Amino acid sequence: MNIGMHGTGSITLLAFGLFWSAGEASGQCTLYISDEMPGVCSGMLYLGGCSGTWPDSVVWSNGDVGVCQGPPGVYTYQAWLNGAVMQAGNGSINSVEWELDLQFAGLSQNFVYGMVAGLDIQSCSFSGTIGPCCVPQTDTEVYLVQDSVNLIQDPCIGCHDHWCAPGSLAFFPIPCGHTYWVRLVDSACVGQVDFTQQSFIAHNNANLILDTAVTGSVPGFNTGSVELIEAVPDTTELYPIYGPVTGTAVLYEGLNGSSIVAQYSGVTDAIWTGLDTGYYRVCFAPDSGCQVICDTLYVPAVPGNGVDESANMDALSLVPTATTGMLTLRSRNGSAFADITITDALGREVMRMRIAPGPFSVAQLPRGAYVLNAVQGSERLRVRFLKE
């Protein structure tokens, strides 16, 4: 296609739907537009579809006569007939190119990490819309470039025969511990495009250590618990993550089953209570990492009658250890006031109060794990609880 054609040649372009009717109300002719594609072609402006008499000539502000061809900008025109201006106006040539909208880097979806993006040429379509002067063909291919060397195309959704109209890409899964960017190969128009400005790192956390604690259960009374205290990264790994590590914590029941006890997102630690004796699996997917780390834990059987006897043995105790709103401070020292301080998972103080032993509300706190410190005379209590 000769993008530099003038005069009657531009009517051929119009027949292929590469111009858009600007719908100009004044005058007898309609303004048609095609946009510039950088490195491929200039844009065009052209009067056509004239009702009745056609102008003798159309003179544009850049000096072109007939068809205006140039870089992006606003161009005015005058359409002349028999030595008088029969129509005047202006039109805009815009710049269009392949655009990448990288929406997620290191997306965790069902504990599978990948990349999701949108890729298109703005307003690239058939007649009736503004279109580029060169329309990419359906053999356009998309790749994920790994460490500036390796090309990955499978498994991928939307990478083959990618049309220039808006579409989505999805690479699942992607290997961890590498840098990536998206490469487009458009053989019909622009050639190869590397979106290096949107490169990202799939951080490595294969050596992440889960620091956990387990309390036993009286068989049949569900008095056990599993606690994820923190996830400790190995900063010597290639493209490591750093603490404090937040992520999604999930506790599964059994050695191999998929039955979820509870799942928490955006946490650094977590507590699961009300557990019976048996095997459990705690899995943690870091927000900034790639691999999912799982540990198998066993809640042992302990003797007892189902009553939390430790609450009666300690001078101060807190029940329950997981709540949606209310906690109870228990004391063997009667109704003497206690000073309470509550900190979040990052050690920031979120509540401070002075209360008599008994129930109190934490309903205003966001969901997450907290540490309560209580002081009553010479007695001290430090305990973790989960706000559900």
Contacts in CASP RR format, 6 or more apart in sequence:
PFRMAT RR
TARGET T0000
AUTHOR 0000-0000-0000
METHOD contacts of the structure
MODEL  1
MNIGMHGTGSITLLAFGLFWSAGEASGQCTLYISDEMPGVCSGMLYLGGC
SGTWPDSVVWSNGDVGVCQGPPGVYTYQAWLNGAVMQAGNGSINSVEWEL
DLQFAGLSQNFVYGMVAGLDIQSCSFSGTIGPCCVPQTDTEVYLVQDSVN
LIQDPCIGCHDHWCAPGSLAFFPIPCGHTYWVRLVDSACVGQVDFTQQSF
IAHNNANLILDTAVTGSVPGFNTGSVELIEAVPDTTELYPIYGPVTGTAV
LYEGLNGSSIVAQYSGVTDAIWTGLDTGYYRVCFAPDSGCQVICDTLYVP
AVPGNGVDESANMDALSLVPTATTGMLTLRSRNGSAFADITITDALGREV
MRMRIAPGPFSVAQLPRGAYVLNAVQGSERLRVRFLKE
1 13 0 8 1.000
1 133 0 8 1.000
1 134 0 8 1.000
3 41 0 8 1.000
3 42 0 8 1.000
3 43 0 8 1.000
3 44 0 8 1.000
3 69 0 8 1.000
3 133 0 8 1.000
3 134 0 8 1.000
4 42 0 8 1.000
4 69 0 8 1.000
5 12 0 8 1.000
5 13 0 8 1.000
5 67 0 8 1.000
6 66 0 8 1.000
6 67 0 8 1.000
6 69 0 8 1.000
7 66 0 8 1.000
7 67 0 8 1.000
10 44 0 8 1.000
10 46 0 8 1.000
10 67 0 8 1.000
13 19 0 8 1.000
13 34 0 8 1.000
13 44 0 8 1.000
13 46 0 8 1.000
13 133 0 8 1.000
14 32 0 8 1.000
14 46 0 8 1.000
14 48 0 8 1.000
17 126 0 8 1.000
17 127 0 8 1.000
17 128 0 8 1.000
18 34 0 8 1.000
18 127 0 8 1.000
18 131 0 8 1.000
18 133 0 8 1.000
18 135 0 8 1.000
19 32 0 8 1.000
19 33 0 8 1.000
19 34 0 8 1.000
19 44 0 8 1.000
19 46 0 8 1.000
19 127 0 8 1.000
20 32 0 8 1.000
20 33 0 8 1.000
20 34 0 8 1.000
20 127 0 8 1.000
20 128 0 8 1.000
20 129 0 8 1.000
20 130 0 8 1.000
20 131 0 8 1.000
21 30 0 8 1.000
21 31 0 8 1.000
21 32 0 8 1.000
21 128 0 8 1.000
22 30 0 8 1.000
22 31 0 8 1.000
22 32 0 8 1.000
22 33 0 8 1.000
22 91 0 8 1.000
23 30 0 8 1.000
23 31 0 8 1.000
24 30 0 8 1.000
24 31 0 8 1.000
24 89 0 8 1.000
26 87 0 8 1.000
26 89 0 8 1.000
27 86 0 8 1.000
27 87 0 8 1.000
28 50 0 8 1.000
28 51 0 8 1.000
28 52 0 8 1.000
28 53 0 8 1.000
28 86 0 8 1.000
28 87 0 8 1.000
29 47 0 8 1.000
29 48 0 8 1.000
29 49 0 8 1.000
29 50 0 8 1.000
29 51 0 8 1.000
29 54 0 8 1.000
29 55 0 8 1.000
29 79 0 8 1.000
29 87 0 8 1.000
30 47 0 8 1.000
30 48 0 8 1.000
30 49 0 8 1.000
30 50 0 8 1.000
31 45 0 8 1.000
31 46 0 8 1.000
31 47 0 8 1.000
31 48 0 8 1.000
31 89 0 8 1.000
31 91 0 8 1.000
32 44 0 8 1.000
32 45 0 8 1.000
32 46 0 8 1.000
32 47 0 8 1.000
32 48 0 8 1.000
33 43 0 8 1.000
33 44 0 8 1.000
33 45 0 8 1.000
33 91 0 8 1.000
33 92 0 8 1.000
33 93 0 8 1.000
33 130 0 8 1.000
34 43 0 8 1.000
34 44 0 8 1.000
34 93 0 8 1.000
34 130 0 8 1.000
34 131 0 8 1.000
34 132 0 8 1.000
34 133 0 8 1.000
35 43 0 8 1.000
35 72 0 8 1.000
35 93 0 8 1.000
35 94 0 8 1.000
35 95 0 8 1.000
35 96 0 8 1.000
35 123 0 8 1.000
35 130 0 8 1.000
35 131 0 8 1.000
35 132 0 8 1.000
35 133 0 8 1.000
36 42 0 8 1.000
36 43 0 8 1.000
36 70 0 8 1.000
36 71 0 8 1.000
36 72 0 8 1.000
36 93 0 8 1.000
36 94 0 8 1.000
36 95 0 8 1.000
36 96 0 8 1.000
36 132 0 8 1.000
36 133 0 8 1.000
37 95 0 8 1.000
37 96 0 8 1.000
37 97 0 8 1.000
37 132 0 8 1.000
37 133 0 8 1.000
37 134 0 8 1.000
37 189 0 8 1.000
37 190 0 8 1.000
38 95 0 8 1.000
38 97 0 8 1.000
38 190 0 8 1.000
39 190 0 8 1.000
40 132 0 8 1.000
40 133 0 8 1.000
40 134 0 8 1.000
40 189 0 8 1.000
40 190 0 8 1.000
41 132 0 8 1.000
41 133 0 8 1.000
41 134 0 8 1.000
42 69 0 8 1.000
42 70 0 8 1.000
42 71 0 8 1.000
42 93 0 8 1.000
42 133 0 8 1.000
43 69 0 8 1.000
43 70 0 8 1.000
43 71 0 8 1.000
43 72 0 8 1.000
43 93 0 8 1.000
43 133 0 8 1.000
44 67 0 8 1.000
44 68 0 8 1.000
44 69 0 8 1.000
44 70 0 8 1.000
44 93 0 8 1.000
44 133 0 8 1.000
45 60 0 8 1.000
45 67 0 8 1.000
45 68 0 8 1.000
45 69 0 8 1.000
45 75 0 8 1.000
45 77 0 8 1.000
45 91 0 8 1.000
45 93 0 8 1.000
46 66 0 8 1.000
46 67 0 8 1.000
46 68 0 8 1.000
47 55 0 8 1.000
47 58 0 8 1.000
47 66 0 8 1.000
47 77 0 8 1.000
47 79 0 8 1.000
47 87 0 8 1.000
53 81 0 8 1.000
53 86 0 8 1.000
55 79 0 8 1.000
55 80 0 8 1.000
55 81 0 8 1.000
55 86 0 8 1.000
55 87 0 8 1.000
56 80 0 8 1.000
56 81 0 8 1.000
56 82 0 8 1.000
56 83 0 8 1.000
57 65 0 8 1.000
57 66 0 8 1.000
57 79 0 8 1.000
57 80 0 8 1.000
58 65 0 8 1.000
58 66 0 8 1.000
58 77 0 8 1.000
58 78 0 8 1.000
58 79 0 8 1.000
58 80 0 8 1.000
59 65 0 8 1.000
59 66 0 8 1.000
59 77 0 8 1.000
59 78 0 8 1.000
59 80 0 8 1.000
60 66 0 8 1.000
60 68 0 8 1.000
60 75 0 8 1.000
60 76 0 8 1.000
60 77 0 8 1.000
61 75 0 8 1.000
61 76 0 8 1.000
61 77 0 8 1.000
62 68 0 8 1.000
62 70 0 8 1.000
62 75 0 8 1.000
64 70 0 8 1.000
68 75 0 8 1.000
68 77 0 8 1.000
68 93 0 8 1.000
70 93 0 8 1.000
71 93 0 8 1.000
71 95 0 8 1.000
72 92 0 8 1.000
72 93 0 8 1.000
72 94 0 8 1.000
72 95 0 8 1.000
73 92 0 8 1.000
73 93 0 8 1.000
73 94 0 8 1.000
74 90 0 8 1.000
74 91 0 8 1.000
74 92 0 8 1.000
75 90 0 8 1.000
75 91 0 8 1.000
75 92 0 8 1.000
75 93 0 8 1.000
76 88 0 8 1.000
76 89 0 8 1.000
76 90 0 8 1.000
76 91 0 8 1.000
77 88 0 8 1.000
77 89 0 8 1.000
77 90 0 8 1.000
77 91 0 8 1.000
78 85 0 8 1.000
78 87 0 8 1.000
78 88 0 8 1.000
78 89 0 8 1.000
79 85 0 8 1.000
79 86 0 8 1.000
79 87 0 8 1.000
79 88 0 8 1.000
80 86 0 8 1.000
94 130 0 8 1.000
96 121 0 8 1.000
96 122 0 8 1.000
96 123 0 8 1.000
96 124 0 8 1.000
96 130 0 8 1.000
96 131 0 8 1.000
96 132 0 8 1.000
97 121 0 8 1.000
97 190 0 8 1.000
98 119 0 8 1.000
98 120 0 8 1.000
98 121 0 8 1.000
98 164 0 8 1.000
98 184 0 8 1.000
98 186 0 8 1.000
98 190 0 8 1.000
98 193 0 8 1.000
99 119 0 8 1.000
99 120 0 8 1.000
99 121 0 8 1.000
99 122 0 8 1.000
100 117 0 8 1.000
100 118 0 8 1.000
100 119 0 8 1.000
100 182 0 8 1.000
100 195 0 8 1.000
100 198 0 8 1.000
101 117 0 8 1.000
101 118 0 8 1.000
101 119 0 8 1.000
102 115 0 8 1.000
102 117 0 8 1.000
102 118 0 8 1.000
102 182 0 8 1.000
102 195 0 8 1.000
102 198 0 8 1.000
102 200 0 8 1.000
103 116 0 8 1.000
103 117 0 8 1.000
103 118 0 8 1.000
104 114 0 8 1.000
104 115 0 8 1.000
104 116 0 8 1.000
104 117 0 8 1.000
105 115 0 8 1.000
105 200 0 8 1.000
105 201 0 8 1.000
105 202 0 8 1.000
106 113 0 8 1.000
106 114 0 8 1.000
106 115 0 8 1.000
106 174 0 8 1.000
106 200 0 8 1.000
106 202 0 8 1.000
106 289 0 8 1.000
106 290 0 8 1.000
107 113 0 8 1.000
107 114 0 8 1.000
107 115 0 8 1.000
107 116 0 8 1.000
108 248 0 8 1.000
108 285 0 8 1.000
108 287 0 8 1.000
108 292 0 8 1.000
109 172 0 8 1.000
111 283 0 8 1.000
111 285 0 8 1.000
111 292 0 8 1.000
112 172 0 8 1.000
112 173 0 8 1.000
113 172 0 8 1.000
113 173 0 8 1.000
113 174 0 8 1.000
113 176 0 8 1.000
113 202 0 8 1.000
113 289 0 8 1.000
113 290 0 8 1.000
113 291 0 8 1.000
114 170 0 8 1.000
114 171 0 8 1.000
114 172 0 8 1.000
114 173 0 8 1.000
114 174 0 8 1.000
114 202 0 8 1.000
115 144 0 8 1.000
115 169 0 8 1.000
115 170 0 8 1.000
115 171 0 8 1.000
115 174 0 8 1.000
115 180 0 8 1.000
115 200 0 8 1.000
116 168 0 8 1.000
116 169 0 8 1.000
116 170 0 8 1.000
117 168 0 8 1.000
117 169 0 8 1.000
117 170 0 8 1.000
117 182 0 8 1.000
118 166 0 8 1.000
118 167 0 8 1.000
118 168 0 8 1.000
118 169 0 8 1.000
119 142 0 8 1.000
119 162 0 8 1.000
119 167 0 8 1.000
119 168 0 8 1.000
119 169 0 8 1.000
119 182 0 8 1.000
119 184 0 8 1.000
120 164 0 8 1.000
120 165 0 8 1.000
120 166 0 8 1.000
120 167 0 8 1.000
121 132 0 8 1.000
121 136 0 8 1.000
121 164 0 8 1.000
121 165 0 8 1.000
123 129 0 8 1.000
123 130 0 8 1.000
123 131 0 8 1.000
124 131 0 8 1.000
124 132 0 8 1.000
124 135 0 8 1.000
124 136 0 8 1.000
124 164 0 8 1.000
124 165 0 8 1.000
125 131 0 8 1.000
125 165 0 8 1.000
132 164 0 8 1.000
132 189 0 8 1.000
134 188 0 8 1.000
134 189 0 8 1.000
134 190 0 8 1.000
135 164 0 8 1.000
135 188 0 8 1.000
135 189 0 8 1.000
136 163 0 8 1.000
136 164 0 8 1.000
136 186 0 8 1.000
136 188 0 8 1.000
136 189 0 8 1.000
136 190 0 8 1.000
137 187 0 8 1.000
137 188 0 8 1.000
138 161 0 8 1.000
138 163 0 8 1.000
139 161 0 8 1.000
139 187 0 8 1.000
139 188 0 8 1.000
140 161 0 8 1.000
140 162 0 8 1.000
140 163 0 8 1.000
140 164 0 8 1.000
140 184 0 8 1.000
140 185 0 8 1.000
140 186 0 8 1.000
140 187 0 8 1.000
140 188 0 8 1.000
141 153 0 8 1.000
141 159 0 8 1.000
141 160 0 8 1.000
141 161 0 8 1.000
141 162 0 8 1.000
141 184 0 8 1.000
141 185 0 8 1.000
142 153 0 8 1.000
142 156 0 8 1.000
142 158 0 8 1.000
142 159 0 8 1.000
142 160 0 8 1.000
142 162 0 8 1.000
142 169 0 8 1.000
142 182 0 8 1.000
142 183 0 8 1.000
142 184 0 8 1.000
142 185 0 8 1.000
143 151 0 8 1.000
143 152 0 8 1.000
143 153 0 8 1.000
143 159 0 8 1.000
143 182 0 8 1.000
143 183 0 8 1.000
143 184 0 8 1.000
143 185 0 8 1.000
144 151 0 8 1.000
144 152 0 8 1.000
144 153 0 8 1.000
144 156 0 8 1.000
144 171 0 8 1.000
144 174 0 8 1.000
144 180 0 8 1.000
144 181 0 8 1.000
144 182 0 8 1.000
144 183 0 8 1.000
145 151 0 8 1.000
145 152 0 8 1.000
145 180 0 8 1.000
145 181 0 8 1.000
145 182 0 8 1.000
145 183 0 8 1.000
145 194 0 8 1.000
146 152 0 8 1.000
146 175 0 8 1.000
146 178 0 8 1.000
146 179 0 8 1.000
146 180 0 8 1.000
147 178 0 8 1.000
147 179 0 8 1.000
148 179 0 8 1.000
151 183 0 8 1.000
152 171 0 8 1.000
152 174 0 8 1.000
153 159 0 8 1.000
153 160 0 8 1.000
155 171 0 8 1.000
155 172 0 8 1.000
155 173 0 8 1.000
156 169 0 8 1.000
156 170 0 8 1.000
156 171 0 8 1.000
157 168 0 8 1.000
157 169 0 8 1.000
157 170 0 8 1.000
157 172 0 8 1.000
158 167 0 8 1.000
158 168 0 8 1.000
158 169 0 8 1.000
158 170 0 8 1.000
159 169 0 8 1.000
159 171 0 8 1.000
162 169 0 8 1.000
162 184 0 8 1.000
169 182 0 8 1.000
174 180 0 8 1.000
174 202 0 8 1.000
174 290 0 8 1.000
175 202 0 8 1.000
176 202 0 8 1.000
176 203 0 8 1.000
176 204 0 8 1.000
176 205 0 8 1.000
176 206 0 8 1.000
176 289 0 8 1.000
176 290 0 8 1.000
176 291 0 8 1.000
177 201 0 8 1.000
177 202 0 8 1.000
177 203 0 8 1.000
177 204 0 8 1.000
177 237 0 8 1.000
177 238 0 8 1.000
177 239 0 8 1.000
177 290 0 8 1.000
178 201 0 8 1.000
178 202 0 8 1.000
178 239 0 8 1.000
179 199 0 8 1.000
179 200 0 8 1.000
179 201 0 8 1.000
179 202 0 8 1.000
179 239 0 8 1.000
180 199 0 8 1.000
180 200 0 8 1.000
180 201 0 8 1.000
180 202 0 8 1.000
181 194 0 8 1.000
181 195 0 8 1.000
181 196 0 8 1.000
181 198 0 8 1.000
181 199 0 8 1.000
181 200 0 8 1.000
182 194 0 8 1.000
182 195 0 8 1.000
182 198 0 8 1.000
183 192 0 8 1.000
183 193 0 8 1.000
183 194 0 8 1.000
183 195 0 8 1.000
184 192 0 8 1.000
184 193 0 8 1.000
184 195 0 8 1.000
185 191 0 8 1.000
185 192 0 8 1.000
186 192 0 8 1.000
186 193 0 8 1.000
201 239 0 8 1.000
202 239 0 8 1.000
202 289 0 8 1.000
202 290 0 8 1.000
203 239 0 8 1.000
203 240 0 8 1.000
203 241 0 8 1.000
203 286 0 8 1.000
203 288 0 8 1.000
203 289 0 8 1.000
203 290 0 8 1.000
204 237 0 8 1.000
204 238 0 8 1.000
204 239 0 8 1.000
204 240 0 8 1.000
204 241 0 8 1.000
204 289 0 8 1.000
204 290 0 8 1.000
204 291 0 8 1.000
205 233 0 8 1.000
205 234 0 8 1.000
205 237 0 8 1.000
205 240 0 8 1.000
205 241 0 8 1.000
205 245 0 8 1.000
205 286 0 8 1.000
205 289 0 8 1.000
205 290 0 8 1.000
205 291 0 8 1.000
205 293 0 8 1.000
206 234 0 8 1.000
206 237 0 8 1.000
206 291 0 8 1.000
207 233 0 8 1.000
207 234 0 8 1.000
207 237 0 8 1.000
208 231 0 8 1.000
208 232 0 8 1.000
208 233 0 8 1.000
208 234 0 8 1.000
208 241 0 8 1.000
208 245 0 8 1.000
208 284 0 8 1.000
208 286 0 8 1.000
208 291 0 8 1.000
208 293 0 8 1.000
209 231 0 8 1.000
209 232 0 8 1.000
209 234 0 8 1.000
210 228 0 8 1.000
210 231 0 8 1.000
210 232 0 8 1.000
210 282 0 8 1.000
210 284 0 8 1.000
210 293 0 8 1.000
210 295 0 8 1.000
211 228 0 8 1.000
211 229 0 8 1.000
211 230 0 8 1.000
211 231 0 8 1.000
211 232 0 8 1.000
212 226 0 8 1.000
212 227 0 8 1.000
212 228 0 8 1.000
212 229 0 8 1.000
212 282 0 8 1.000
212 295 0 8 1.000
212 297 0 8 1.000
213 226 0 8 1.000
213 227 0 8 1.000
213 229 0 8 1.000
214 224 0 8 1.000
214 225 0 8 1.000
214 226 0 8 1.000
214 227 0 8 1.000
214 297 0 8 1.000
214 298 0 8 1.000
214 299 0 8 1.000
214 300 0 8 1.000
215 223 0 8 1.000
215 224 0 8 1.000
215 225 0 8 1.000
215 299 0 8 1.000
216 223 0 8 1.000
216 224 0 8 1.000
216 225 0 8 1.000
216 277 0 8 1.000
216 299 0 8 1.000
216 300 0 8 1.000
216 301 0 8 1.000
216 302 0 8 1.000
217 223 0 8 1.000
217 224 0 8 1.000
217 274 0 8 1.000
217 275 0 8 1.000
217 276 0 8 1.000
217 277 0 8 1.000
217 299 0 8 1.000
217 300 0 8 1.000
217 301 0 8 1.000
217 302 0 8 1.000
218 301 0 8 1.000
218 302 0 8 1.000
218 303 0 8 1.000
218 304 0 8 1.000
218 305 0 8 1.000
218 306 0 8 1.000
219 276 0 8 1.000
219 277 0 8 1.000
219 301 0 8 1.000
220 276 0 8 1.000
220 277 0 8 1.000
221 276 0 8 1.000
221 305 0 8 1.000
221 306 0 8 1.000
222 274 0 8 1.000
222 275 0 8 1.000
222 276 0 8 1.000
223 274 0 8 1.000
223 302 0 8 1.000
223 306 0 8 1.000
223 308 0 8 1.000
224 273 0 8 1.000
224 274 0 8 1.000
224 275 0 8 1.000
224 276 0 8 1.000
224 277 0 8 1.000
224 299 0 8 1.000
225 271 0 8 1.000
225 272 0 8 1.000
225 273 0 8 1.000
225 274 0 8 1.000
225 275 0 8 1.000
225 299 0 8 1.000
225 321 0 8 1.000
226 251 0 8 1.000
226 271 0 8 1.000
226 272 0 8 1.000
226 275 0 8 1.000
226 280 0 8 1.000
226 282 0 8 1.000
226 297 0 8 1.000
226 299 0 8 1.000
227 269 0 8 1.000
227 270 0 8 1.000
227 271 0 8 1.000
227 272 0 8 1.000
227 384 0 8 1.000
228 249 0 8 1.000
228 269 0 8 1.000
228 270 0 8 1.000
228 271 0 8 1.000
228 282 0 8 1.000
228 284 0 8 1.000
229 269 0 8 1.000
230 244 0 8 1.000
230 245 0 8 1.000
230 268 0 8 1.000
230 269 0 8 1.000
231 245 0 8 1.000
231 247 0 8 1.000
231 268 0 8 1.000
231 284 0 8 1.000
231 286 0 8 1.000
231 293 0 8 1.000
232 245 0 8 1.000
233 240 0 8 1.000
233 241 0 8 1.000
233 242 0 8 1.000
233 243 0 8 1.000
233 245 0 8 1.000
233 286 0 8 1.000
234 240 0 8 1.000
235 242 0 8 1.000
241 286 0 8 1.000
241 288 0 8 1.000
241 289 0 8 1.000
244 268 0 8 1.000
244 345 0 8 1.000
244 346 0 8 1.000
245 268 0 8 1.000
245 286 0 8 1.000
245 287 0 8 1.000
245 288 0 8 1.000
246 266 0 8 1.000
246 267 0 8 1.000
246 268 0 8 1.000
246 286 0 8 1.000
246 287 0 8 1.000
246 288 0 8 1.000
247 265 0 8 1.000
247 266 0 8 1.000
247 267 0 8 1.000
247 268 0 8 1.000
247 284 0 8 1.000
247 285 0 8 1.000
247 286 0 8 1.000
247 287 0 8 1.000
248 263 0 8 1.000
248 264 0 8 1.000
248 265 0 8 1.000
248 266 0 8 1.000
248 267 0 8 1.000
248 284 0 8 1.000
248 285 0 8 1.000
248 287 0 8 1.000
249 263 0 8 1.000
249 264 0 8 1.000
249 267 0 8 1.000
249 269 0 8 1.000
249 270 0 8 1.000
249 282 0 8 1.000
249 283 0 8 1.000
249 284 0 8 1.000
250 260 0 8 1.000
250 262 0 8 1.000
250 263 0 8 1.000
250 264 0 8 1.000
250 282 0 8 1.000
250 283 0 8 1.000
250 284 0 8 1.000
250 285 0 8 1.000
251 260 0 8 1.000
251 261 0 8 1.000
251 262 0 8 1.000
251 263 0 8 1.000
251 270 0 8 1.000
251 272 0 8 1.000
251 280 0 8 1.000
251 281 0 8 1.000
251 282 0 8 1.000
251 283 0 8 1.000
252 258 0 8 1.000
252 259 0 8 1.000
252 260 0 8 1.000
252 261 0 8 1.000
252 280 0 8 1.000
252 281 0 8 1.000
252 282 0 8 1.000
252 283 0 8 1.000
253 259 0 8 1.000
253 260 0 8 1.000
253 261 0 8 1.000
253 280 0 8 1.000
254 278 0 8 1.000
254 279 0 8 1.000
254 280 0 8 1.000
254 281 0 8 1.000
255 279 0 8 1.000
255 281 0 8 1.000
255 296 0 8 1.000
261 272 0 8 1.000
261 275 0 8 1.000
261 280 0 8 1.000
262 272 0 8 1.000
264 270 0 8 1.000
264 367 0 8 1.000
264 368 0 8 1.000
266 287 0 8 1.000
267 345 0 8 1.000
267 368 0 8 1.000
267 369 0 8 1.000
268 345 0 8 1.000
268 346 0 8 1.000
268 369 0 8 1.000
269 345 0 8 1.000
269 369 0 8 1.000
269 384 0 8 1.000
270 368 0 8 1.000
270 369 0 8 1.000
270 386 0 8 1.000
271 321 0 8 1.000
271 322 0 8 1.000
271 369 0 8 1.000
271 384 0 8 1.000
271 385 0 8 1.000
271 386 0 8 1.000
272 280 0 8 1.000
272 322 0 8 1.000
273 320 0 8 1.000
273 321 0 8 1.000
273 322 0 8 1.000
273 386 0 8 1.000
275 299 0 8 1.000
276 299 0 8 1.000
277 299 0 8 1.000
277 300 0 8 1.000
277 301 0 8 1.000
278 298 0 8 1.000
278 299 0 8 1.000
279 296 0 8 1.000
279 297 0 8 1.000
279 298 0 8 1.000
279 299 0 8 1.000
280 296 0 8 1.000
280 297 0 8 1.000
280 298 0 8 1.000
280 299 0 8 1.000
281 294 0 8 1.000
281 295 0 8 1.000
281 296 0 8 1.000
281 297 0 8 1.000
282 294 0 8 1.000
282 295 0 8 1.000
282 297 0 8 1.000
283 292 0 8 1.000
283 293 0 8 1.000
283 294 0 8 1.000
284 292 0 8 1.000
284 293 0 8 1.000
284 294 0 8 1.000
285 292 0 8 1.000
308 319 0 8 1.000
310 317 0 8 1.000
311 317 0 8 1.000
311 319 0 8 1.000
311 330 0 8 1.000
314 332 0 8 1.000
314 381 0 8 1.000
315 331 0 8 1.000
315 332 0 8 1.000
315 333 0 8 1.000
315 376 0 8 1.000
315 379 0 8 1.000
315 381 0 8 1.000
316 329 0 8 1.000
316 330 0 8 1.000
316 331 0 8 1.000
316 332 0 8 1.000
316 338 0 8 1.000
316 374 0 8 1.000
316 376 0 8 1.000
316 379 0 8 1.000
316 380 0 8 1.000
316 381 0 8 1.000
317 329 0 8 1.000
317 330 0 8 1.000
317 331 0 8 1.000
317 381 0 8 1.000
317 383 0 8 1.000
318 327 0 8 1.000
318 328 0 8 1.000
318 329 0 8 1.000
318 330 0 8 1.000
318 372 0 8 1.000
318 374 0 8 1.000
318 381 0 8 1.000
318 383 0 8 1.000
318 385 0 8 1.000
319 327 0 8 1.000
319 328 0 8 1.000
319 330 0 8 1.000
320 327 0 8 1.000
320 328 0 8 1.000
320 385 0 8 1.000
321 383 0 8 1.000
321 384 0 8 1.000
321 385 0 8 1.000
321 386 0 8 1.000
322 385 0 8 1.000
322 386 0 8 1.000
322 388 0 8 1.000
323 362 0 8 1.000
323 385 0 8 1.000
323 386 0 8 1.000
323 387 0 8 1.000
323 388 0 8 1.000
324 363 0 8 1.000
324 387 0 8 1.000
324 388 0 8 1.000
325 361 0 8 1.000
325 362 0 8 1.000
325 363 0 8 1.000
325 387 0 8 1.000
326 359 0 8 1.000
326 360 0 8 1.000
326 361 0 8 1.000
326 362 0 8 1.000
326 363 0 8 1.000
327 359 0 8 1.000
327 360 0 8 1.000
327 361 0 8 1.000
327 362 0 8 1.000
327 372 0 8 1.000
327 385 0 8 1.000
328 358 0 8 1.000
328 359 0 8 1.000
328 360 0 8 1.000
329 338 0 8 1.000
329 340 0 8 1.000
329 355 0 8 1.000
329 357 0 8 1.000
329 358 0 8 1.000
329 360 0 8 1.000
329 374 0 8 1.000
330 357 0 8 1.000
330 358 0 8 1.000
331 338 0 8 1.000
331 357 0 8 1.000
331 376 0 8 1.000
331 379 0 8 1.000
333 357 0 8 1.000
333 376 0 8 1.000
333 377 0 8 1.000
333 379 0 8 1.000
334 357 0 8 1.000
335 356 0 8 1.000
335 357 0 8 1.000
336 356 0 8 1.000
336 357 0 8 1.000
336 376 0 8 1.000
336 377 0 8 1.000
337 354 0 8 1.000
337 355 0 8 1.000
337 356 0 8 1.000
337 376 0 8 1.000
338 354 0 8 1.000
338 355 0 8 1.000
338 356 0 8 1.000
338 357 0 8 1.000
338 374 0 8 1.000
338 375 0 8 1.000
338 376 0 8 1.000
339 352 0 8 1.000
339 353 0 8 1.000
339 354 0 8 1.000
339 374 0 8 1.000
339 375 0 8 1.000
339 376 0 8 1.000
340 351 0 8 1.000
340 352 0 8 1.000
340 353 0 8 1.000
340 354 0 8 1.000
340 355 0 8 1.000
340 360 0 8 1.000
340 372 0 8 1.000
340 373 0 8 1.000
340 374 0 8 1.000
341 349 0 8 1.000
341 351 0 8 1.000
341 352 0 8 1.000
341 372 0 8 1.000
341 373 0 8 1.000
341 374 0 8 1.000
342 349 0 8 1.000
342 350 0 8 1.000
342 351 0 8 1.000
342 352 0 8 1.000
342 362 0 8 1.000
342 365 0 8 1.000
342 370 0 8 1.000
342 371 0 8 1.000
342 372 0 8 1.000
342 373 0 8 1.000
343 349 0 8 1.000
343 350 0 8 1.000
343 370 0 8 1.000
343 371 0 8 1.000
343 373 0 8 1.000
344 350 0 8 1.000
344 368 0 8 1.000
344 369 0 8 1.000
344 370 0 8 1.000
345 368 0 8 1.000
345 369 0 8 1.000
345 370 0 8 1.000
347 371 0 8 1.000
350 365 0 8 1.000
350 370 0 8 1.000
351 362 0 8 1.000
351 365 0 8 1.000
353 360 0 8 1.000
357 376 0 8 1.000
362 370 0 8 1.000
362 387 0 8 1.000
365 387 0 8 1.000
366 387 0 8 1.000
367 387 0 8 1.000
367 388 0 8 1.000
368 386 0 8 1.000
368 387 0 8 1.000
368 388 0 8 1.000
369 384 0 8 1.000
369 385 0 8 1.000
369 386 0 8 1.000
369 387 0 8 1.000
370 384 0 8 1.000
370 385 0 8 1.000
370 386 0 8 1.000
370 387 0 8 1.000
371 382 0 8 1.000
371 383 0 8 1.000
371 384 0 8 1.000
372 381 0 8 1.000
372 382 0 8 1.000
372 383 0 8 1.000
372 384 0 8 1.000
372 385 0 8 1.000
373 380 0 8 1.000
373 381 0 8 1.000
373 382 0 8 1.000
374 380 0 8 1.000
374 381 0 8 1.000
374 382 0 8 1.000
375 381 0 8 1.000
END
